[in-house]
Amino acid sequence: MNFQNIVPVERSKHYLELAFRKAREKSGKKLGGEWIDKIKRKEMIKLDVVKEDLVSRLDKVVKEFPSLDHLSDFYKELLRLTLDYAGLKKSLGGVNWALGKIRFLHRDYVRKVAKSHEAGKIKGLSKEFYGRISSIMRQVDKNLIFLEESRKMMRKYPDVKDMITVCIFGFPNVGKTTLLNKLTPAQGKVAAYAFTTTLINSGFMKFGEEKVQVLDVPGTLARVDKMNDIEKIAHLVVQELADVIVYVFDLSERCGYSVKQQEQLLKQLTEKKVLIYLSKKDLIDGNEVKEFVRAHKNWKIFSLEELKKELQGDFLINPVKGKRFKRKE
């Protein structure tokens, strides 16, 4: 799902100013007929324009956000980890409430204006309508603010596809994003400090005409019972999406974590196929690498080129487009 196209959500004052300006412009045209009819038609045009403009903008806000009830379990959990899920539902409900109230008030005041035959009363009804509409919009201003903050966060979500998925996993700052950039055309942010990746970077490896999804998840620590929200996102991807895990090991310990700590986290990965990649080998002695490989003969340790070949050879392509690839037996 692509969250990039959700339109920005403005404050209530902004929407009101646009609607009132448009109403003034539309009602400025000359009208024929009796003077009381002209006043009545002019005010009704303004009421119509204000209502239509506000309803169209608010309706677009609601429709641009994904239907929360129809999201996949992965995205629902991602929302809960990164946003106030209940607050998001409440804010969307608040905007829907405003839509209903604006439509109701419009019908009510158009009817009242149509029945009136005094210029002062007609203008008074219009002014009363604008005041009540403004009050409704102010009541949902907090909802609009919340939705805009939610939109900014949701724009960072990856467009996860239903296909074979490789998850790059490991401690913070071990070189996961660098590996993603080497495996795919993606250009994730790389920096020399922990937790650079706070959500999920994604890219694709091309095998002929087909692709495999590669997800670079936030760094995590070996502390199952004390994970922060960033770490929970990483584990969510591993549990829900990963078909294969590439575990990135930093033997140089420049990441700030010892080899022993990194081994502890690796041992927690028991339910998925795990391929081990050693990063930052240029920062350590070659004999140190050989010793590590000898000491862990049961682990599948790969160079970059070996890793690419292993991933390419690990799957058979399903000819039915859009379906998951079939794994080799």
C-alpha distance (Angstrom), angle and dihedral (degrees) to the residues before:
residue distance angle dihedral
M1 . . .
N2 3.78 . .
F3 3.81 115.0 .
Q4 3.80 94.5 175.2
N5 3.80 95.8 93.2
I6 3.79 99.1 59.3
V7 3.80 105.2 125.0
P8 3.83 119.1 -120.8
V9 3.80 113.6 -94.8
E10 3.80 114.4 -133.0
R11 3.80 131.2 -157.2
S12 3.81 120.1 -90.3
K13 3.82 92.0 -109.6
H14 3.80 90.7 58.6
Y15 3.81 93.2 52.1
L16 3.80 92.1 46.8
E17 3.80 93.1 50.0
L18 3.80 91.3 51.2
A19 3.79 92.6 48.3
F20 3.83 95.3 47.2
R21 3.81 92.1 46.0
K22 3.77 91.3 51.2
A23 3.81 90.5 48.2
R24 3.80 91.5 53.5
E25 3.79 91.2 49.9
K26 3.81 94.3 48.3
S27 3.81 94.3 46.5
G28 3.80 94.1 50.0
K29 3.79 94.1 83.7
K30 3.80 118.6 104.2
L31 3.79 116.6 -103.0
G32 3.79 129.9 -159.5
G33 3.80 129.5 -138.0
E34 3.79 136.4 56.5
W35 3.80 116.4 -16.5
I36 3.84 94.6 -114.8
D37 3.80 90.4 49.3
K38 3.80 90.5 49.3
I39 3.82 91.5 51.9
K40 3.77 91.3 46.9
R41 3.82 94.1 48.3
K42 3.79 92.0 45.3
E43 3.81 92.9 53.1
M44 3.80 92.4 44.4
I45 3.81 90.1 51.9
K46 3.80 89.3 53.4
L47 3.81 91.7 48.4
D48 3.81 90.4 49.7
V49 3.79 94.0 48.4
V50 3.82 94.5 47.7
K51 3.78 91.2 48.9
E52 3.82 95.3 45.3
D53 3.79 94.0 46.5
L54 3.80 95.3 48.6
V55 3.80 93.7 42.7
S56 3.81 93.5 49.2
R57 3.81 92.8 49.5
L58 3.81 96.1 44.5
D59 3.79 92.3 43.1
K60 3.80 89.4 53.3
V61 3.80 90.1 52.0
V62 3.81 91.5 54.3
K63 3.81 95.4 43.7
E64 3.82 94.5 46.7
F65 3.78 91.1 60.6
P66 3.81 112.8 79.5
S67 3.79 118.7 -105.2
L68 3.80 100.9 -98.1
D69 3.80 92.7 -152.9
H70 3.82 91.5 56.8
L71 3.80 98.7 47.5
S72 3.80 119.3 113.1
D73 3.79 118.0 -102.1
F74 3.81 89.0 -106.8
Y75 3.81 94.4 57.1
K76 3.79 92.6 42.1
E77 3.79 90.1 55.3
L78 3.82 91.5 43.8
L79 3.80 88.5 54.0
R80 3.79 91.0 50.7
L81 3.80 91.5 50.5
T82 3.81 96.3 47.8
L83 3.81 104.2 28.7
D84 3.77 142.6 29.4
Y85 3.82 95.3 -93.9
A86 3.80 94.1 -169.5
G87 3.81 89.7 46.6
L88 3.80 90.6 52.7
K89 3.80 92.2 52.4
K90 3.81 90.4 45.7
S91 3.81 92.5 50.5
L92 3.80 93.2 49.6
G93 3.80 87.9 48.3
G94 3.80 89.6 51.3
V95 3.79 92.0 54.8
N96 3.81 90.0 47.8
W97 3.80 88.5 51.7
A98 3.81 90.0 52.8
L99 3.81 90.6 50.4
G100 3.79 90.9 54.3
K101 3.81 93.4 47.1
I102 3.83 93.1 48.4
R103 3.81 91.6 51.3
F104 3.81 91.8 47.3
L105 3.81 94.3 48.3
H106 3.79 91.5 47.0
R107 3.81 92.3 54.7
D108 3.81 91.2 45.5
Y109 3.81 96.5 49.5
V110 3.81 95.3 41.4
R111 3.80 87.4 55.9
K112 3.82 91.7 48.6
V113 3.80 92.9 48.0
A114 3.81 91.3 48.2
K115 3.80 90.6 55.6
S116 3.82 95.3 46.6
H117 3.81 123.3 95.9
E118 3.81 101.0 -178.8
A119 3.81 121.6 87.8
G120 3.79 93.5 -145.1
K121 3.78 93.4 50.8
I122 3.82 92.5 46.9
K123 3.79 92.2 52.3
G124 3.80 90.0 44.6
L125 3.80 91.2 54.1
S126 3.80 90.7 50.0
K127 3.79 91.5 50.6
E128 3.80 90.2 48.3
F129 3.82 90.2 51.1
Y130 3.81 92.2 52.0
G131 3.79 90.6 49.2
R132 3.78 94.0 51.6
I133 3.80 92.3 44.9
S134 3.81 89.9 50.4
S135 3.79 90.3 50.3
I136 3.80 91.4 52.5
M137 3.80 91.6 49.6
R138 3.80 91.8 49.4
Q139 3.81 89.5 52.0
V140 3.81 91.4 58.8
D141 3.81 95.4 41.0
K142 3.81 90.2 101.6
N143 3.81 88.9 52.5
L144 3.81 91.4 51.3
I145 3.81 90.8 49.9
F146 3.80 91.0 50.1
L147 3.81 92.1 48.6
E148 3.80 92.0 51.8
E149 3.80 91.2 51.7
S150 3.80 88.9 47.7
R151 3.79 90.9 49.5
K152 3.79 91.4 54.1
M153 3.79 90.4 53.1
M154 3.80 94.8 43.8
R155 3.81 91.0 52.5
K156 3.81 86.3 68.0
Y157 3.81 92.7 58.5
P158 3.80 115.4 108.1
D159 3.77 121.0 -116.4
V160 3.80 93.3 -117.1
K161 3.80 113.8 -159.9
D162 3.80 128.5 -151.3
M163 3.80 96.2 -112.5
I164 3.78 140.1 99.6
T165 3.79 106.2 -53.5
V166 3.79 131.1 -155.8
C167 3.80 114.8 -160.1
I168 3.82 120.0 -155.3
F169 3.79 106.0 -148.7
G170 3.81 139.2 175.8
F171 3.80 147.2 96.9
P172 3.81 120.7 -38.9
N173 3.81 116.7 -77.9
V174 3.82 96.0 10.2
G175 3.81 92.5 123.4
K176 3.82 104.8 -90.7
T177 3.80 96.0 139.4
T178 3.81 91.1 44.9
L179 3.80 88.2 55.5
L180 3.81 91.3 48.9
N181 3.80 89.0 53.3
K182 3.83 89.6 51.5
L183 3.80 95.0 47.7
T184 3.81 97.8 43.0
P185 3.82 140.5 22.2
A186 3.82 88.1 -105.1
Q187 3.79 117.3 119.6
G188 3.78 105.8 -153.6
K189 3.80 120.3 -178.4
V190 3.81 113.7 -88.9
A191 3.81 124.0 -166.5
A192 3.80 138.2 158.4
Y193 3.78 96.5 -111.8
A194 3.78 135.7 79.4
F195 3.81 125.2 -89.0
T196 3.82 94.2 18.7
T197 3.80 87.9 148.8
T198 3.80 104.6 60.8
L199 3.80 97.1 167.3
I200 3.80 128.4 11.6
N201 3.81 131.7 -54.8
S202 3.79 116.1 -158.2
G203 3.77 138.2 -165.4
F204 3.78 140.6 154.6
M205 3.79 134.6 -118.1
K206 3.81 113.0 -146.8
F207 3.79 117.9 -138.4
G208 3.79 103.4 -176.3
E209 3.79 105.7 -59.4
E210 3.80 94.0 -18.1
K211 3.80 132.1 78.0
V212 3.79 138.6 -145.8
Q213 3.79 119.3 -151.8
V214 3.80 117.0 -123.0
L215 3.81 119.5 -164.0
D216 3.80 123.9 -166.6
V217 3.79 106.7 -158.1
P218 3.81 130.6 -164.3
G219 3.79 117.5 -81.4
T220 3.77 115.2 -93.0
L221 3.80 136.4 -164.4
A222 3.80 130.8 -134.7
R223 3.81 94.5 -100.6
V224 3.79 110.7 107.9
D225 3.81 95.3 175.8
K226 3.83 96.9 44.7
M227 3.80 104.8 44.1
N228 3.79 119.3 149.1
D229 3.81 120.1 -140.2
I230 3.81 92.9 -92.3
E231 3.80 90.7 56.0
K232 3.79 91.1 45.4
I233 3.81 88.7 57.8
A234 3.81 89.9 54.7
H235 3.80 92.7 50.0
L236 3.81 90.7 45.5
V237 3.81 90.8 58.3
V238 3.81 91.7 46.5
Q239 3.80 93.1 49.6
E240 3.80 100.2 39.9
L241 3.81 106.3 30.2
A242 3.80 114.0 17.1
D243 3.79 119.0 105.2
V244 3.79 91.0 169.7
I245 3.82 129.1 17.9
V246 3.79 122.4 -148.2
Y247 3.80 105.3 -158.4
V248 3.80 112.3 -155.9
F249 3.80 114.6 -146.0
D250 3.82 122.5 -164.4
L251 3.81 106.7 -159.3
S252 3.80 90.8 177.0
E253 3.82 89.1 65.0
R254 3.82 88.0 -142.2
C255 3.80 85.4 134.1
G256 3.81 88.2 72.3
Y257 3.80 96.3 -109.8
S258 3.78 128.4 100.2
V259 3.78 125.6 -117.4
K260 3.81 87.8 -114.4
Q261 3.81 91.7 55.9
Q262 3.80 90.7 48.8
E263 3.81 90.0 50.5
Q264 3.80 90.3 53.5
L265 3.80 91.8 55.5
L266 3.80 91.6 46.3
K267 3.82 91.2 53.8
Q268 3.82 89.1 59.0
L269 3.82 90.1 65.8
T270 3.77 101.0 85.8
E271 3.80 107.2 136.1
K272 3.83 102.2 56.1
K273 3.78 136.9 56.0
V274 3.82 107.0 -93.7
L275 3.81 126.9 -158.7
I276 3.80 117.3 -170.3
Y277 3.79 122.6 -140.4
L278 3.80 122.7 -172.3
S279 3.81 112.7 -143.0
K280 3.82 130.4 -165.9
K281 3.82 92.7 25.1
D282 3.80 88.9 152.6
L283 3.81 88.0 68.1
I284 3.82 95.9 59.5
D285 3.78 138.5 52.6
G286 3.80 115.9 -86.0
N287 3.80 91.5 -127.9
E288 3.80 89.0 58.8
V289 3.78 89.5 58.4
K290 3.80 92.3 48.4
E291 3.79 91.3 49.1
F292 3.80 91.3 51.0
V293 3.82 91.4 50.4
R294 3.84 91.5 48.7
A295 3.79 91.5 48.7
H296 3.79 91.4 53.1
K297 3.80 103.8 42.9
N298 3.79 92.3 150.9
W299 3.81 93.0 59.1
K300 3.80 123.0 88.9
I301 3.83 102.4 -124.9
F302 3.81 118.7 -178.8
S303 3.77 140.0 -173.3
L304 3.81 116.8 -136.2
E305 3.80 94.0 -94.1
E306 3.81 92.6 43.6
L307 3.78 89.1 49.7
K308 3.81 92.0 53.3
K309 3.82 91.3 49.5
E310 3.80 92.6 46.8
L311 3.78 92.6 51.2
Q312 3.78 92.1 45.7
G313 3.80 92.7 49.0
D314 3.80 95.3 43.1
F315 3.79 96.4 76.1
L316 3.78 139.7 52.3
I317 3.79 114.0 -147.7
N318 3.79 116.8 -114.3
P319 3.82 107.2 -137.2
V320 3.80 91.6 -146.8
K321 3.80 102.3 95.0
G322 3.79 116.5 -126.2
K323 3.81 95.5 19.2
R324 3.77 126.3 111.2
F325 3.77 116.5 -86.5
K326 3.77 116.0 -106.6
R327 3.76 114.1 -115.6
K328 3.81 119.9 -129.3
E329 3.77 115.6 -106.1
